[in-house]
Amino acid sequence: MSDSLSHSLRRLWTLDKFAYSLRVFMAFSGAMALSWQQDQIGLAIPLFLGIIASALAETDDSWEGRVRALLVILVCFFVASLSVEVLFPWPWLFAPGLALSAFVLVMLGAVEQRYATIGSATLILSVYSMINIEQHGGTNEDIWLQPLLLVAGAAWYGVISVIWCLLFSRQPVKQSMAQLYRELGTYLIIKATLFEPLRGLDVEARRVELARQNGRVVMALNQAKEMIFRRLEGQRANRKLNRYLRLYFIAQDIHERVSASHYPYSALAETFFHHDVLFRCQRLLDQQGRACKRLAKALLLRQPFDHGLSEQALEDLRASIVYLRAQRNPAWTPLLRSLQALGRNLATLEDQLSRAHNPDMVADQQDASLFNRSPRSLKDAWERVRLNLTPGSPLFRHALRLSTALLLGYGVLHLIHPTQGYWILLTTLFVCRPNFGATRRFLYQRIVGTVLGLVTGWALISLFVEPLMQSLIAIAAGVVFFANREKHYVVATAAITTLVLASFNQVGDGFDLIMPRLFDTLIGALISGLAVFLILPDWQGRRLHKVASTALANSTAYLREIIHQYESGKQDDLAYRLARRNAHNADAALSTVLSNMLQEPGHYRKKDADEGFRFLVASHTLLGYLSALGAHRGSVSASAQDAELYTAARTLADRFDALAARLAARETPPDTKAVQAELMAVFEREPTSAQDDADDERRLIQGQLLHIARQLTPLHDAAERLVARPDEPAPVTSAPD
């Protein structure tokens, strides 16, 4: 019984939201206990609001960084709350102040994500201040009291957060690393489905699914990198942190290798349909994906990690390739070369999995530096904001849209004088998102969650009339809100609505809040929907060509860095890792834009989404071939033939760059068939080396460059369709390789 309880507690501790929820529970309980001890239950409301805003402003950092962030948060909160207190009786001053502060705080997000989080939380606290003032009849005799109580609640949670971070600083890193390996495992399992030996397989649909999962892997990689970087500052000698850094580099290498494509899968399936080699490839990738998921679990629970099944699958694949080579079929030679390269790549991936089992035994990287994306000075921070002060910037458009929506909501509440009207502003703040798709999703979830929360809250305060029970309900609802706000927003909204009813019922009549809360939520949701639809609407199709251009340009930069590595020797330095990461980030951004487009009205989506997905498939295929080329760095010795090969590769990169430039300018791309034919002739030329092994390796590299060159046609055709005007006929697209 005790072992089972211990195991359950350990599993609970591994949940990423458990620690967050526990901190919130401690903060809410402390605030409620103080209110009961002082016999002033009304104190709980401003303290709760301060705690909520502070928890929403929390950013991942070392404990020293969290102290600095907390000081900034408290200053921002106090200034915002005091400003609301001072300007509240003067609507004609309050309105422009609200719009201006909203615009400035949103634009701070251009500096860095943590400032975007702090700015958003400051706006939320400002509205909380308005709600608190309205709850007291619209006036406060002491303008300092409520700001101090709100800031006290924020400081109380902040102190808990700093102490927690000091005691358990590496737990978030461990959780993010486990999440990274889980996402890698899912990517491997999806990639395995491409090797399914079936004719008529919808490869394009599976490639789209793979590209979307790649976006999740990239997001997990970025999150893990930021967490490690913030804790490594000044602690490079920390053994445990260096262990996580090694795990991160291993994950990067696994990602490159699993992203690699060595040959068009349709050709492999057609040629080896009656053999088991593709089944062996599929099984190995699937087992390696499951091994990644087991590794994630082992990291969290500190359990042994076993990847014996994937090791056996690798041996089976090798045996299958050996059997095919023994057949000595000349028609299979190019395909067998690619299969052998695939086998070596998967063998190296298997080796990386065994290293991840014990990363302390891995030798330190030659270059273990991480790129710092934070601003280096105030001038740098201002430059980031200045570059976004243009209507072409999505952040500027969102800032202008949100500030206008809040101003309109403020005008509406003064026009119709609704009860508890400032809930309109709060709903607008939570629902109005940077794009239409996200706004529509949150609008629906906010309304459904509010209705569910009002029904639940009404039932609970009717059943449990004792103030103590209602206090416990409020605490529990607050914990549920923070545990679900990122993944289950309907539940989170229902929980925060229940908290409001239970809390306000102890200082007044919570039943009187039910209809105003519902009415104000509907008005705020309507204003948000109209704002995102009418005020500088950021339809994703309008910038799709630019995002696609960025993806292609970053892939081209990755190709250039790979060629540089072939010339100078393999080295996983910062320049190479940054080029690789930028290429995958851009690919993930394109996938995100297309996902957002699918949630937009059909009239605005038009045909762009379909053309965009065609470009995504071609772009992600190109990235797969690049990853394979990068994975085989260091496998070819220098040869006199290399100069011509690398020159042709750079010419190919120039063609991709030219295509990306035309795509960015929304101009028809030039014809590439003549140049493509010349480059393919170079890449198809037989090596002149007398060494068979060297010939095989060089043929493999030439083969990868040949696959990359072949992507010029589908990318050119997809780009031509993306830049086509609505009144122009769409060009005929060639079948992709």
TIVO-666138 format. One line per 10 residues: for each residue z, x, y of C-alpha. Coordinates in steps of 0.02 Angstrom, whole numbers, m for minus. Layout:
TIVO-666138
Z/X/Y; ...;
end
This chain:
TIVO-666138
0/0/0; 48/140/120; m112/238/77; m217/84/110; m130/54/278; m152/237/325; m337/230/282; m360/70/383; m274/148/534; m383/303/520;
m539/196/516; m477/97/665; m448/259/760; m630/308/732; m697/155/824; m762/206/995; m690/51/1081; m519/60/1000; m447/192/1117; m526/107/1268;
m452/m61/1218; m282/16/1182; m275/95/1355; m318/m73/1433; m185/m158/1328; m54/m34/1386; m105/m56/1569; m106/m247/1561; 59/m251/1467; 142/m136/1593;
80/m239/1741; 136/m401/1660; 306/m328/1615; 331/m272/1795; 286/m446/1859; 409/m528/1741; 544/m400/1779; 524/m431/1967; 515/m619/1935; 353/m622/2035;
217/m673/1915; 95/m679/2061; 97/m488/2063; 4/m486/1897; m159/m552/1971; m195/m411/2097; m128/m283/1973; m242/m352/1837; m392/m351/1954; m357/m170/2001;
m341/m122/1817; m506/m206/1774; m598/m120/1916; m523/49/1872; m568/31/1689; m746/m16/1737; m755/140/1847; m695/255/1708; m816/397/1669; m810/519/1525;
m743/687/1579; m613/820/1546; m439/777/1606; m461/885/1761; m625/800/1802; m547/631/1771; m409/671/1896; m539/714/2028; m637/556/1988; m479/451/1996;
m439/515/2170; m615/469/2228; m599/298/2146; m432/260/2229; m496/310/2401; m653/203/2380; m552/56/2316; m425/64/2457; m558/77/2593; m659/m65/2517;
m509/m180/2495; m439/m144/2668; m611/m174/2746; m620/m343/2660; m446/m387/2726; m490/m337/2904; m663/m418/2912; m627/m573/2807; m586/m688/2956; m747/m633/3046;
m898/m694/2945; m1028/m627/3068; m956/m452/3047; m914/m474/2863; m1092/m523/2811; m1184/m367/2875; m1041/m258/2814; m1056/m332/2640; m1244/m306/2633; m1236/m128/2702;
m1095/m73/2587; m1185/m146/2436; m1344/m52/2480; m1254/114/2508; m1149/102/2351; m1300/63/2242; m1400/206/2319; m1258/326/2272; m1320/304/2095; m1464/421/2140;
m1341/565/2146; m1276/548/1969; m1229/415/1842; m1043/434/1873; m1069/391/2057; m1170/238/2005; m1022/183/1897; m895/213/2036; m1006/124/2164; m1027/m28/2052;
m840/m38/2018; m803/m25/2205; m916/m174/2238; m828/m270/2100; m658/m230/2174; m720/m287/2345; m761/m458/2274; m594/m460/2182; m513/m434/2352; m606/m584/2421;
m552/m691/2272; m372/m634/2295; m373/m676/2481; m450/m847/2447; m315/m878/2316; m185/m854/2455; m268/m982/2569; m389/m866/2657; m260/m770/2757; m134/m633/2725;
5/m595/2847; 19/m417/2784; m156/m343/2772; m89/m190/2681; m2/m279/2538; m150/m340/2434; m253/m178/2451; m100/m79/2397; m70/m193/2247; m253/m181/2194;
m250/8/2212; m83/16/2121; m160/m74/1972; m309/45/1977; m194/196/1989; m87/134/1844; m237/124/1729; m301/290/1798; m138/378/1754; m145/309/1576;
m327/366/1564; m290/543/1624; m141/564/1506; m244/495/1361; m385/615/1401; m263/760/1407; m193/716/1235; m356/666/1148; m493/753/1246; m605/788/1096;
m598/616/1015; m742/546/1123; m846/700/1082; m818/673/896; m865/489/912; m1023/528/1011; m1073/660/883; m1047/535/742; m1153/408/838; m1289/540/859;
m1297/575/672; m1296/388/635; m1447/364/748; m1532/516/670; m1501/440/499; m1581/276/550; m1730/372/622; m1753/465/457; m1744/304/357; m1877/221/467;
m1985/378/458; m1974/368/268; m2061/198/271; m2218/282/339; m2237/371/172; m2236/211/73; m2390/227/m41; m2468/59/m2; m2644/18/56; m2659/m93/209;
m2489/m38/274; m2461/m86/457; m2431/93/513; m2445/51/698; m2302/m76/691; m2192/50/601; m2237/184/729; m2182/67/869; m2017/39/779; m2001/227/756;
m2034/257/942; m1899/132/989; m1774/214/873; m1824/382/946; m1765/314/1114; m1595/277/1038; m1585/452/964; m1630/528/1133; m1497/423/1218; m1367/481/1090;
m1422/662/1113; m1405/649/1302; m1234/567/1290; m1169/698/1168; m1237/839/1276; m1153/772/1434; m986/749/1345; m989/927/1277; m1048/1001/1441; m908/921/1543;
m776/989/1425; m852/1162/1405; m838/1203/1591; m710/1342/1596; m675/1326/1407; m818/1424/1327; m694/1510/1211; m628/1346/1141; m665/1355/954; m668/1167/922;
m781/1131/1068; m899/1269/1011; m901/1186/841; m964/1025/919; m1090/1125/1020; m1159/1197/857; m1167/1022/783; m1265/968/936; m1392/1109/918; m1410/1068/732;
m1443/886/778; m1575/943/903; m1663/1046/769; m1654/902/644; m1728/787/776; m1874/904/806; m1908/922/621; m1895/738/580; m2007/696/728; m2141/812/657;
m2304/741/589; m2410/854/480; m2557/741/439; m2616/561/469; m2518/458/344; m2664/344/303; m2765/493/237; m2619/552/131; m2592/378/59; m2777/358/19;
m2794/527/m66; m2632/530/m165; m2618/344/m199; m2609/370/m388; m2483/512/m379; m2296/513/m345; m2293/643/m204; m2282/515/m63; m2146/422/m156; m2053/588/m169;
m2074/617/18; m2012/442/54; m1861/460/m59; m1814/630/14; m1823/568/193; m1725/413/148; m1590/515/61; m1580/636/207; m1559/488/324; m1417/422/218;
m1343/597/214; m1342/598/405; m1247/433/403; m1123/504/277; m1102/657/387; m1061/543/535; m927/458/431; m860/625/369; m845/689/548; m740/539/599;
m629/529/445; m621/717/410; m684/688/235; m793/799/124; m979/780/152; m1096/769/2; m1285/780/13; m1320/814/m171; m1440/666/m186; m1553/735/m49;
m1547/909/m128; m1608/836/m294; m1743/736/m203; m1803/898/m123; m1819/981/m293; m1919/831/m357; m2038/843/m208; m2065/1028/m237; m2105/996/m420; m2230/861/m372;
m2320/977/m250; m2325/1116/m380; m2405/993/m502; m2539/942/m376; m2579/1124/m336; m2602/1159/m521; m2743/1030/m526; m2848/1148/m415; m2944/1006/m334; m3044/1083/m188;
m3047/917/m95; m2859/917/m87; m2841/1091/m10; m2814/1039/175; m2698/897/125; m2598/1006/6; m2576/1133/144; m2501/997/253; m2393/934/110; m2327/1110/80;
m2287/1126/265; m2201/957/258; m2102/1017/107; m2047/1176/198; m2000/1075/350; m1895/954/247; m1816/1101/155; m1763/1176/322; m1697/1005/373; m1595/1002/212;
m1529/1175/255; m1476/1111/426; m1382/969/343; m1285/1095/238; m1246/1194/395; m1183/1038/481; m1060/1020/336; m975/1179/397; m1039/1222/573; m906/1357/596;
m1006/1466/476; m1164/1451/583; m1201/1604/690; m1194/1574/877; m1359/1533/960; m1442/1669/1062; m1445/1549/1207; m1308/1417/1200; m1324/1364/1382; m1343/1181/1429;
m1441/1116/1577; m1329/1049/1714; m1404/892/1792; m1261/868/1916; m1293/902/2102; m1247/1079/2151; m1204/1042/2333; m1193/902/2460; m1368/949/2517; m1432/928/2339;
m1344/759/2325; m1418/699/2489; m1591/759/2437; m1580/650/2281; m1534/499/2386; m1670/537/2515; m1805/546/2382; m1756/370/2327; m1761/296/2502; m1933/223/2476;
m1995/52/2418; m2078/139/2272; m1908/186/2199; m1837/60/2073; m1661/106/2133; m1705/68/2315; m1781/m98/2265; m1627/m144/2164; m1511/m94/2307; m1609/m200/2431;
m1620/m344/2308; m1434/m344/2266; m1377/m329/2447; m1492/m472/2497; m1431/m578/2350; m1249/m549/2399; m1288/m591/2579; m1375/m752/2524; m1228/m796/2410; m1107/m768/2555;
m1212/m883/2664; m1218/m1018/2529; m1029/m1018/2504; m1002/m1040/2691; m1136/m1173/2699; m1068/m1285/2560; m886/m1224/2563; m859/m1232/2374; m687/m1212/2299; m661/m1032/2241;
m833/m993/2313; m818/m804/2296; m850/m820/2110; m1031/m843/2168; m1033/m663/2231; m949/m599/2073; m1078/m684/1962; m1219/m615/2070; m1146/m441/2056; m1136/m447/1867;
m1300/m538/1835; m1422/m458/1960; m1493/m308/1865; m1626/m179/1907; m1766/m272/1814; m1813/m450/1771; m1787/m432/1583; m1609/m371/1597; m1568/m500/1732; m1634/m643/1625;
m1534/m582/1475; m1371/m565/1573; m1401/m730/1665; m1412/m825/1501; m1265/m733/1424; m1157/m755/1581; m1182/m944/1583; m1154/m966/1396; m1003/m851/1399; m928/m941/1549;
m945/m1112/1466; m871/m1044/1305; m728/m961/1401; m689/m1117/1501; m678/m1222/1343; m572/m1089/1255; m461/m1063/1407; m436/m1250/1432; m385/m1269/1249; m266/m1121/1252;
m174/m1164/1413; m162/m1344/1352; m89/m1293/1184; 24/m1154/1248; 109/m1212/1406; 246/m1079/1406; 214/m947/1541; 255/m805/1421; 124/m863/1296; m5/m881/1433;
35/m704/1490; 5/m641/1313; m158/m740/1306; m214/m658/1470; m176/m483/1400; m267/m519/1237; m417/m589/1331; m425/m434/1440; m427/m321/1288; m564/m426/1207;
m667/m413/1366; m666/m223/1367; m694/m210/1180; m853/m315/1190; m926/m295/1365; m1065/m174/1314; m1127/m248/1150; m1070/m431/1150; m1079/m489/1330; m1061/m674/1288;
m894/m640/1203; m841/m526/1345; m882/m658/1477; m788/m790/1378; m638/m674/1366; m632/m632/1552; m649/m817/1595; m502/m855/1480; m402/m717/1565; m437/m794/1736;
m381/m968/1682; m223/m905/1595; m175/m792/1741; m209/m912/1883; m125/m1055/1788; 41/m963/1809; 30/m962/1999; m58/m1128/2022; m159/m1252/1922; m282/m1166/1807;
m365/m1331/1763; m425/m1346/1943; m524/m1185/1919; m631/m1249/1775; m764/m1345/1870; m771/m1225/2020; m791/m1077/1901; m934/m1164/1810; m1017/m1224/1971; m1004/m1055/2058;
m1069/m964/1904; m1224/m1074/1902; m1255/m1045/2088; m1230/m857/2071; m1344/m850/1920; m1478/m949/2012; m1470/m833/2162; m1484/m680/2049; m1633/m752/1958; m1723/m796/2120;
m1683/m625/2196; m1754/m526/2051; m1907/m639/2047; m1946/m645/2234; m1870/m493/2321; m1976/m338/2287; m1994/m387/2103; m1998/m234/1995; m2125/m293/1865; m2135/m158/1735;
m2324/m173/1718; m2347/m111/1896; m2273/59/1853; m2323/68/1671; m2466/187/1709; m2346/305/1799; m2219/304/1658; m2359/334/1533; m2423/476/1641; m2250/555/1645;
m2237/544/1455; m2404/631/1433; m2365/763/1566; m2199/806/1484; m2279/817/1312; m2407/936/1388; m2267/1044/1459; m2190/1046/1286; m2357/1104/1213; m2367/1245/1340;
m2190/1303/1299; m2230/1300/1112; m2385/1408/1139; m2280/1527/1243; m2157/1538/1099; m2297/1579/976; m2353/1720/1090; m2183/1793/1131; m2087/1750/972; m1975/1607/919;
m1821/1585/1028; m1725/1424/1050; m1687/1463/1231; m1645/1339/1369; m1825/1329/1433; m1891/1277/1263; m1750/1153/1228; m1770/1078/1402; m1959/1055/1380; m1928/973/1211;
m1791/860/1279; m1896/808/1431; m2040/760/1317; m1927/650/1210; m1840/577/1363; m2008/527/1437; m2062/451/1271; m1899/351/1265; m1924/294/1446; m2097/228/1403;
m2025/133/1254; m1889/58/1367; m2014/1/1498; m2119/m86/1365; m1965/m170/1291; m1921/m235/1465; m2099/m297/1489; m2084/m408/1335; m1946/m505/1424; m2049/m538/1580;
m2150/m697/1613; m2317/m695/1522; m2415/m710/1685; m2347/m545/1746; m2350/m460/1577; m2534/m503/1549; m2620/m381/1432; m2524/m228/1493; m2391/m239/1359; m2518/m232/1217;
m2610/m87/1298; m2446/m2/1334; m2393/m11/1152; m2561/65/1102; m2528/208/1221; m2349/224/1155; m2412/240/976; m2539/373/1027; m2412/464/1135; m2278/461/1001;
m2405/522/872; m2448/667/989; m2263/706/1006; m2248/707/816; m2387/836/800; m2307/940/938; m2140/934/850; m2221/996/690; m2304/1137/787; m2136/1181/865;
m2046/1173/698; m2160/1309/625; m2133/1436/764; m2106/1611/696; m2202/1580/536; m2364/1670/587; m2384/1857/614; m2491/1918/759; m2679/1925/734; m2833/1967/837;
m2889/1787/815; m2735/1720/903; m2794/1753/1080; m2942/1634/1062; m2831/1506/976; m2699/1507/1113; m2830/1504/1250; m2905/1348/1170; m2731/1272/1157; m2704/1300/1344;
m2873/1222/1381; m2818/1073/1278; m2658/1064/1381; m2764/1066/1540; m2861/915/1475; m2701/821/1441; m2638/866/1615; m2799/803/1694; m2784/641/1595; m2602/621/1651;
m2651/651/1834; m2789/519/1827; m2670/399/1742; m2537/426/1878; m2666/393/2014; m2731/242/1917; m2906/314/1913; m3030/306/1770; m3006/464/1664; m3156/580/1641;
m3249/589/1477; m3171/716/1360; m3287/712/1209; m3383/872/1250; m3228/976/1283; m3141/899/1132; m3287/947/1018; m3281/1128/1080; m3093/1141/1053; m3100/1062/881;
m3234/1190/832; m3111/1329/876; m2968/1248/781; m3077/1216/628; m3137/1396/617; m3080/1488/460; m2951/1628/487; m3018/1806/466; m2857/1879/393; m2864/1949/218;
m2689/1892/173; m2683/1724/84; m2508/1680/143; m2551/1724/323; m2712/1624/307; m2617/1472/246; m2492/1482/388; m2629/1507/517; m2730/1363/445; m2575/1256/460;
m2555/1300/644; m2740/1272/675; m2727/1107/581; m2586/1048/694; m2684/1098/849; m2833/1004/776; m2728/846/755; m2667/867/934; m2845/887/997; m2897/729/903;
m2766/631/1001; m2871/657/1159; m2982/511/1109; m2850/377/1076; m2750/434/1227; m2906/433/1337; m2953/258/1277; m2776/192/1297; m2763/268/1472; m2932/192/1519;
m2869/21/1469; m2706/43/1565; m2794/86/1729; m2927/m49/1710; m2920/m179/1850; m2895/m363/1803; m3075/m404/1848; m3147/m260/1748; m3194/m277/1564; m3083/m179/1448;
m3171/m29/1369; m3202/m24/1183; m3066/77/1100; m3103/201/964; m3000/193/806; m2852/312/821; m2840/460/704;
end
